[in-house]
Amino acid sequence: MARGADQPLVAVIHGALRSRVGLMPVVWSLRRRGLDAHAFGYATRRDCLATHGARLEAAIDTWRTRRGDDIREPLPRLCLLTHSMGGLVARSYLARPTATRQSRRQRVWMLAPPNQGSYVADKLRNFKPFHWIYGAAAPELLPESAATLGPMPQTAEVRVMAGGTTKDDAGLHRWIPGNHDGLVRVAETGLDGVEPELVGGSHSTLQWRADMISAAAEFFLRA
């Protein structure tokens, strides 16, 4: 399928400690539905959210240049499909003053984002192996750090999907309180003015679920 300015551009952003390679099935599925989808990878352990956001901005210009867009003109709509910490990367990008000049409006589909910070990260904040494994991301997953990202721009339409169980007070295991998907609690996925939609399931596989990809594509393609 030929790409062009008439196709909605989609940035697909992975979670912590993952890579863009794992996103390729998602990208291919979105492209089959008529979306110009691209996987964005970032170095979880090495760089901060501000750096990831700046690189995403540069990547969007690169993708647009390759398909022949005039990047001096903003996109009518930019779409972002995120998983887990990828939601924080998207928020860091959208907080950049120059980012909203790339598109007039944005549609953001978040899968299990720790928008309020991570309970697990908070509990492990003094556990050295947690910092060794997550590197630069470890402090940015804390609730107080997530709070500094601020609200989404008014131009963004956001949907938040949360995993977990169908029971409001029970997650996939007992050591995390409340309903959760095995890593992120439902209560920490929402944003101001955006309530999470409980779709159930485990954190690690939510990004590959066919129903989530299909629903995201419909959201992005809606007039």
Buried (B, 14 or more C-beta within 10 A) or exposed (E): EEBEBEBBBBBBBBBBEBEBEBBEEBBEBBBEBBBBBBBBBBBBBEBBBEBBBBBBBEBBEEBBEEBEBEEEEEBEBBBBBBBBBBBBBBBBBBBBEEBBEBBEBBBBBBBBBBBBBBBBBEEBBEEEEBBEBBBBBBBBBBBEBBEEBEEBBEEBBBBBBBBBBEEEEBBBEEEBEBBBBBBBBBBBBBBEEBEBEBBBBBBBEBBBBEEBBEBBBEBBBEE
